[in-house]
Amino acid sequence: MSDTIHPVPDQWAKSALIDEAGYHEKYRQSVIDPDTFWRREAQRIDWIRPFETVKDTSFDEQDFRIRWFEGGTLNLAANCLDRHLETRGDQVAIIWEPDNPSSPGRSITYTQLHQDVCRFANLLKSQGVAKGDRVTIYLPMVPEAAVAMLACARIGAIHSIVFAGFSPDALAGRIEDCQSNIVLTADQGLRGGKTIPLKANVDAALEKVAVDTVIMLRHTGADVPMVDGRDIDWAEAASGQSAECPPEPMDAEDPLFILYTSGSTGKPKGVLHTTGGYSVWVSMTHEYVFDYQPNADGSMPVYWCAADVGWVTGHSYVVYGPLMNGATTVMFEGVPNFPDFSRFWQVIDKHRVEIFYAAPTALRALMREGDDYVTRTSRKSLRLLGSVGEPINPEAWEWYHRVIGERRCPIVDTWWQTETGGAMISPLPGAIALKPGSATLPMFGVQPALVDGEGKELQGAAEGALVILDSWPGQMRTVYGDHERFFQTYFSTFPGHYFTGDGCRRDEDGYYWITGRIDDVINVSGHRMGTAEVESALVAHPDVAEAAVVGMPHDVKGQGIYAYVTPNAGVEGSAELRAELVQWVRKEIGPIATPDVVQFAPALPKTRSGKIMRRILRKIAENELGNLGDTSTLADPGVVDDLIANRPA
Ligand code: PRX
């Protein structure tokens, strides 16, 4: 916790789109008269047919519904591309920075991007992809990932991007869940000088679930087998297509994309976002949070969000938000520590990046390596910094501010979720004084509240579960194929409210401080992971009888994965088995799910009714052994002594 306050720099207060008074006035309007507020904000979108109603929403079980801008039609790809052609056709839309700094990068103008998207959209159509069909995208961070997304949006197909670090099994599960019949991939991905066998992973996934078509981009040029009648070469097939493709008029509530994310129970859920509300929300938040406006000379600031398109941050703030706002957006294929720990800052100098947005885990990893890697670069182009994905500890915040931004750049710490589409609680750089570690105040239209365990709303300075009282345009609309699960997951814990899954504190100034997940979701390096997913991967191993997974504090990752494993009778919990289980989880889910600690346990602490007492497992993982709480309801309290005695150092 930090008491430091960083006031809005004078220059920002004068030049930003929104100043302090403006924020409070606009916020007030947005909650007392959402109709007028959103009617005006929605003008940022080119509607094909204007909407009739702004908002028709209720979180109550009886008449539960979330509908925005009904009656309106629009096309998001046209809003990202076509409408810019006249004024900024020659402006660079995407700067692509490859993994290896000595490989050639690419700069793609709005005109070129428009053509690439139209060609690829026509290719999808020629493969029978129609409005409403699901298209699975499993691509590295290359411009074609944006082309694929925009091409889907153009023809009304629903994209489902699967992060290229996920395993064949995870990919197969996601293809199956949304019944997608086409996969877009590349021969290989490249990260930190290492190749990722994307096409081979797709082939492995397709042994479990069949699709008709695979379109493969040749990226590294590796020799990969192609399946006759199923696999198509991207460049070859796209080059023969017309560069004109009329954008499909989409209803505001037509689905735009599915993105799988982890919850506290079961398989990952397909979070579904729709077209109209998402577009308004993402364009608005991108503009205000990053104060995205032309420079004095009329040029557009170079903006870099270092997230992967496989996560929601990449959807909203690498591709859709920036392109709707006519930005020059950087897409980075690589990692922060390759070829060395200066890479981020070198890329900033190379492309004269003005706005930089990244996850705290990357900053903490770089901070450990010392300031030299930073100070040998200039970074003078930087004006604004952003943080996303997990709580940023005040120490990392101060380092980001002092060393990276040389005290001149405000930091926007943006709290949001896959489910929320865009930033929900965040400073606006010209309006809100910063407190390191606090996401500060709500975005327009967002009404956060804190509730206690019984759902009673807490007033003033307080700490509790973070809920949102009313709908906002970028809210997810359903869990794909399981509307009941949508309601149960988010609206049944605290009836009438959207439950975020996060704990939060509000201070005497009304600032919000996210304290982290309070459900069985953990946040590993800014990646969301359901403990249940890791458990089910572990118990799928033939030597494992039972497993329980909890988060543990981790200096760089924020949280690490701590797994308690009970081997089958007669199986010894050996070092070999431990190493094998770690590999097993990597293979089942992907490297991001690698357990940090595997502790073998003859038994897990359970209540008399057989429920695993995770609270105790969390305390042991956190090494808070003096504070285990009430253990009297345990069926066998001796189990806990054994866990403590055998805790790995
Ligand atoms: O716990 C919160 C944390 O990340 C969760 C959402 O994860 P995901 O859906 O993968 O989206 C991440 C990118 C938006 C939240 O429930 N989280 C995200 N941003 C912050 C954060 N926690 C604290 N501060 C943030 N700025």
Residues whose N, C-alpha, C, O or C-beta is under 5 A from the ligand:
A	BS01	PRX	T313 S387 V388 G389 E390 P391 I392 D413 T414 W415 W416 Q417 T418 E419 A439 T500 D502 I514 G516 R517 G526 R528
